[in-house]
Amino acid sequence: MSPRSWGVSETGEALESRLLNERFYGAGLRFCLERVGSLEGKRVLEIGCGTGDLSALLASRGARVVGIDLCEAHLARARLQSARLGVADTCEFIHGNAEDFPLSDRSLDVVISKSTLQYMDRGRVLERCIRALAPDGALALNENLPGNPFIRVSRGLRSARARLGRDVDYARSIRGYLSPEEIRWLGGRFVRVEHREAHLARVLVSPRRTFPASRFGRRVDVAAEHLDDAILARVPRASAWAWLTGLVAQGPLHASSPSPVDRGAQFANCIGRAPNH
Ligand SMILES: C[S@@+](CC[C@H](N)C(=O)[O-])C[C@H]1O[C@@H](n2cnc3c(N)ncnc32)[C@H](O)[C@@H]1O
């Protein structure tokens, strides 16, 4: 989570702009919100809501939101922010585990998650979310994927650090990333699943802090983003090397089937892949 997420002095407009234009997650989040459509009066659950930025944004768009998270410190910040933005009445934050938090069947219009599934038993959490969705409900995921080769190197380095005794908690917390096979499984559990992947080489040419701070760095970053999007639009198989996805699954089919464990499959056969622009 970026340190800026800890700030609670933003206006609602600034929060919206920050989230939707965030360099890496922004594109997937815009995709999810466009596909979900109007949030007015909708019952929304955000799993792993962290400091509640996204929950507050959804509440400011008219949703009645419950955000759950394991971290009390994050939730305290989330409550403070929602109060300051004037959405505390429609934005509740609860300490809970997405794996066993009590949920009534068919009681939610939207379940949303941003960069959380890698910390959870995804099969269990997704199954519970599907059961909790109303028949015309939507699952919206803005999540990390396993296949980007550059990100894999970075993840490998973090694992190596953990073996040396550093960053151990982080390394232990990761339970694997949303796989192409799991996305296909979701395709069989919903009437319609659309997803759009992002970020191939962009993650390499624009290191996080230094390069984009300059005007030249910003230009390189934008060019890399356009190049990645063009490749993803023209070569569907390149999705297997993307870092992030925005996915919206609509119309849950309520008979269950076991979630997959095969992490080696590719995106090529995914249903309903939305064109990248
Ligand atoms: C990388 S942060 C993302 C937070 C927020 N979604 C965002 O995008 O700013 C992951 C969050 O998931 C929460 N988390 C991890 N495992 C969880 C679980 N089993 N149930 C609920 N929250 C969980 C963590 O406490 C953390 O706040």
The ligand as an SDF file (V2000), in Angstrom:
LIG
                    3D

 27 29  0  0  0  0  0  0  0  0999 V2000
   -2.2600   -4.9490   -0.3630 C   0  0  0  0  0  0  0  0  0  0  0  0
   -3.4860   -4.5350    0.8260 S   0  0  0  0  0  0  0  0  0  0  0  0
   -4.7610   -3.8790   -0.2350 C   0  0  0  0  0  0  0  0  0  0  0  0
   -5.6940   -3.0020    0.5190 C   0  0  0  0  0  0  0  0  0  0  0  0
   -6.7600   -2.3170   -0.3300 C   0  0  0  0  0  0  0  0  0  0  0  0
   -7.5930   -3.2910   -1.0250 N   0  0  0  0  0  0  0  0  0  0  0  0
   -6.1070   -1.3720   -1.3080 C   0  0  0  0  0  0  0  0  0  0  0  0
   -6.1090   -1.6480   -2.4900 O   0  0  0  0  0  0  0  0  0  0  0  0
   -5.5840   -0.3350   -0.8500 O   0  0  0  0  0  0  0  0  0  0  0  0
   -4.1670   -6.1400    1.2740 C   0  0  0  0  0  0  0  0  0  0  0  0
   -5.1680   -6.0520    2.4040 C   0  0  0  0  0  0  0  0  0  0  0  0
   -5.8020   -7.3180    2.5580 O   0  0  0  0  0  0  0  0  0  0  0  0
   -5.9870   -7.5380    3.9400 C   0  0  0  0  0  0  0  0  0  0  0  0
   -6.1750   -8.9880    4.1220 N   0  0  0  0  0  0  0  0  0  0  0  0
   -5.2600   -9.9670    3.9190 C   0  0  0  0  0  0  0  0  0  0  0  0
   -5.8120  -11.1700    4.1480 N   0  0  0  0  0  0  0  0  0  0  0  0
   -7.0990  -10.9550    4.5120 C   0  0  0  0  0  0  0  0  0  0  0  0
   -8.1880  -11.7990    4.8750 C   0  0  0  0  0  0  0  0  0  0  0  0
   -8.0430  -13.1390    4.9090 N   0  0  0  0  0  0  0  0  0  0  0  0
   -9.3840  -11.2340    5.1680 N   0  0  0  0  0  0  0  0  0  0  0  0
   -9.5290   -9.8990    5.1330 C   0  0  0  0  0  0  0  0  0  0  0  0
   -8.5350   -9.0380    4.7910 N   0  0  0  0  0  0  0  0  0  0  0  0
   -7.3370   -9.5600    4.4890 C   0  0  0  0  0  0  0  0  0  0  0  0
   -4.7430   -6.9610    4.5840 C   0  0  0  0  0  0  0  0  0  0  0  0
   -4.9280   -6.6910    5.9470 O   0  0  0  0  0  0  0  0  0  0  0  0
   -4.5340   -5.6990    3.7460 C   0  0  0  0  0  0  0  0  0  0  0  0
   -5.1900   -4.5860    4.2950 O   0  0  0  0  0  0  0  0  0  0  0  0
  1  2  1  0
  2  3  1  0
  2 10  1  0
  3  4  1  0
  4  5  1  0
  5  6  1  0
  5  7  1  0
  7  8  2  0
  7  9  1  0
 10 11  1  0
 11 12  1  0
 11 26  1  0
 12 13  1  0
 13 14  1  0
 13 24  1  0
 14 15  1  0
 14 23  1  0
 15 16  2  0
 16 17  1  0
 17 18  1  0
 17 23  2  0
 18 19  1  0
 18 20  2  0
 20 21  1  0
 21 22  2  0
 22 23  1  0
 24 25  1  0
 24 26  1  0
 26 27  1  0
M  CHG  2   2   1   9  -1
M  END
$$$$
